């Protein structure tokens, strides 16, 4: 993939006649790809979570449908599509029906500014990180509306918990990202990755391509740790899955949902899990940049910068998030708030000061 970007490369010669007659068709390409990525990532992550949780708990997991049980999630998705869509009689029907899609829309929109590889980005905005932070705040609206519109006390409590949790943990998440903006000196997601790419191997002074990643600076390491903890809370993963909390709230904000609308909520959750891992990869772990060599040659070309490294890094982070979910118990609501207000937020503010000192001494990495 060259620097022309994925839109032109995907259109290519095979779609050239269509593109010449109807140029607007080319703009559908990234839309279709993003929707495909969201759907495929959710299906794959559901299967992975079943396998990982089974391994952690000394079980087998899905094995009967397809190789390694790969088709189990597909069949579950088909089952949910044909199940009866029940709307409670006392619910606010319009809001109840729309809420799941409001929760899903931000996940789709955010993929537009994530660079999967060199040129593989739908919208390379010079304020991509600002767009990401602003759009990412919209997801909580769908959860709150779902809880309120259901006319169910458990749903309402789950919606209120979600509002408190997501708004609370967005603060340290945003502040940790500010430290990266200071270090990179840009709001462009692509430029942030480029600032971490390159480098070569030297014994003295010690140098390696992966040592240019933001996570290997003091403020970058602290920002990565703070962001990943906040990300667990923002995607409702254990130990912060309080908006659902089956042992307390039946199923939380989605108690009254069934069939396809229930599936949309979990489509949003799993796509958000891959999304926050992708954001962390881009900001802290070099994005598509290789930890070994920037430009591989011959059979080692695959080891150079590219989409493969982005996928590997995201996969490792997603695995760690699932590992944490099936290892740690759920915290109480007061503990969740204390972690944020008494721990993460003060540390995030202190890290901004550390980032300012880092920039003053070393300069920006662009």
Residue pairs with C-beta under 8 A, 6 or more apart in sequence:
1 9
1 117
1 118
1 119
1 120
1 306
1 307
2 9
2 118
2 119
3 118
3 119
4 119
5 119
5 120
5 121
5 124
6 30
6 33
6 116
6 119
6 120
6 121
6 122
7 26
7 27
7 29
7 30
7 122
9 119
10 29
10 30
10 33
11 19
11 26
11 29
15 25
15 26
15 29
18 25
19 25
19 26
30 112
30 122
30 123
33 122
34 108
34 111
34 112
34 122
35 108
37 111
38 107
38 108
38 111
38 267
38 271
39 267
41 270
41 271
41 274
42 266
42 267
42 270
42 271
42 274
43 73
43 74
43 77
44 73
45 270
45 273
45 274
45 318
46 73
46 76
46 266
46 270
47 62
47 69
47 70
47 72
47 73
48 318
48 319
48 322
49 270
49 322
49 325
50 61
50 62
50 69
50 72
50 73
51 61
51 62
51 68
51 69
52 319
52 322
52 323
52 326
53 59
53 61
53 322
53 325
53 326
54 60
54 61
55 61
56 323
56 326
56 327
57 326
61 69
62 68
62 69
62 72
62 73
63 69
64 72
65 71
65 72
65 74
65 75
66 72
66 74
77 263
80 259
80 260
80 262
80 263
81 259
81 260
81 263
82 259
83 258
83 259
83 260
84 258
84 259
85 258
85 259
85 260
85 261
86 256
86 258
86 259
87 93
87 96
87 97
88 96
88 150
88 151
88 152
88 256
90 151
91 149
91 150
91 151
91 256
92 148
92 149
92 151
95 145
95 148
95 149
96 146
96 149
96 150
96 256
97 261
98 145
99 142
99 143
99 145
99 146
99 149
100 142
100 146
100 257
100 261
100 262
100 264
100 265
100 268
101 142
101 264
102 138
102 141
102 142
102 145
103 139
103 141
103 142
103 143
103 146
103 264
103 265
103 268
104 142
104 264
104 265
104 267
104 268
104 271
105 138
105 142
106 135
106 136
106 137
106 138
106 139
107 139
107 268
107 271
107 272
107 275
108 271
109 135
110 132
110 135
110 136
110 275
110 279
111 122
111 275
111 278
112 121
112 122
112 123
113 121
113 122
113 123
113 124
113 125
113 128
113 129
113 131
113 132
113 189
114 121
114 189
114 275
114 278
114 279
114 282
115 121
115 124
115 189
115 190
115 193
115 282
115 287
115 288
116 278
116 288
116 307
116 310
117 288
117 305
117 306
117 307
117 310
118 288
118 305
118 306
120 288
120 307
121 189
121 190
124 188
124 189
124 190
125 131
125 188
125 189
126 186
126 187
126 188
127 187
127 188
128 187
128 188
128 189
128 190
129 177
129 181
129 187
129 188
129 189
129 192
130 187
132 189
132 279
133 174
133 177
136 170
136 234
137 170
139 166
139 268
139 272
140 162
140 163
140 166
140 167
142 268
143 158
143 159
143 162
143 163
143 166
143 243
143 253
144 159
144 160
144 162
144 163
144 253
145 159
146 155
146 159
146 253
146 254
146 257
146 265
147 155
147 156
147 157
147 158
147 159
147 160
147 162
147 252
147 253
148 155
148 156
148 159
150 156
150 253
150 255
150 256
150 257
151 256
152 255
152 256
154 249
154 250
154 251
154 252
154 255
155 252
155 253
155 254
155 255
155 256
157 249
157 252
158 243
158 244
158 245
158 249
158 251
158 252
158 253
158 254
158 255
159 243
159 252
159 253
161 242
161 243
161 245
161 249
161 252
161 333
162 236
162 243
162 252
162 253
164 333
164 337
165 233
165 234
165 236
165 240
165 242
165 243
165 336
166 233
166 234
168 233
168 336
168 337
168 340
168 341
169 230
169 233
169 234
169 240
169 340
169 344
170 230
170 234
171 340
171 345
171 348
172 226
172 227
172 229
172 230
172 340
172 344
172 345
172 347
172 348
173 226
173 227
173 230
173 231
173 234
175 226
175 345
175 348
175 349
175 351
175 352
176 222
176 223
176 224
176 226
176 227
176 230
176 348
176 351
177 223
177 227
177 283
178 352
178 355
179 219
179 220
179 222
179 223
179 348
179 351
179 352
179 354
179 355
180 192
180 214
180 220
180 223
180 283
180 284
181 187
182 219
182 352
182 355
182 356
182 358
182 359
182 364
183 214
183 217
183 219
183 220
183 355
183 358
183 359
183 364
183 365
184 191
184 192
184 195
184 214
184 364
184 365
184 366
185 195
185 359
185 364
185 365
185 366
186 192
186 195
186 366
189 282
189 287
191 366
192 214
192 282
192 283
192 287
193 282
193 286
193 287
193 288
193 289
194 366
195 212
195 364
195 365
195 366
196 212
196 213
196 214
196 286
196 287
196 289
196 365
197 209
197 212
197 286
197 287
197 288
197 289
197 294
197 305
198 209
198 212
198 289
198 294
199 207
199 208
199 209
199 210
199 211
199 212
199 294
200 207
200 208
200 209
200 294
201 207
201 208
201 209
202 208
208 291
209 289
209 290
209 291
209 292
209 293
209 294
210 216
210 286
210 291
210 292
212 286
212 289
212 365
213 220
213 284
213 285
213 286
213 289
213 291
214 220
214 223
214 224
214 283
214 284
214 285
214 286
214 365
215 221
215 224
215 284
215 285
217 358
218 354
218 358
219 351
219 352
219 354
219 355
219 358
220 284
222 347
222 351
222 354
223 283
223 284
223 348
223 351
223 355
224 280
224 283
224 284
224 285
226 344
226 347
226 348
226 351
227 279
227 280
227 283
227 284
228 280
228 317
229 339
229 344
230 340
230 344
231 276
231 277
231 279
231 280
231 321
232 238
232 239
232 240
232 321
232 324
233 240
233 336
233 340
234 272
234 276
235 269
235 272
235 273
235 276
235 321
236 242
236 243
236 244
236 269
237 273
237 321
237 324
237 325
238 324
238 325
238 326
238 328
238 329
238 330
239 324
239 328
239 329
239 330
239 331
240 330
240 331
240 336
241 325
241 330
242 330
242 331
242 333
242 336
243 249
243 252
243 253
244 251
244 252
244 253
244 254
245 252
245 330
246 252
247 330
249 255
254 262
254 265
257 265
273 318
273 321
274 314
274 318
277 313
277 314
277 317
277 318
277 321
278 310
278 314
280 317
281 287
281 310
281 313
281 314
281 317
285 313
285 317
286 309
286 313
287 310
288 305
288 306
288 307
288 309
288 310
289 305
289 309
290 296
290 303
290 304
290 305
290 306
290 309
291 309
292 303
293 300
293 303
293 304
294 304
294 305
295 304
295 305
296 302
296 303
296 304
302 308
331 339
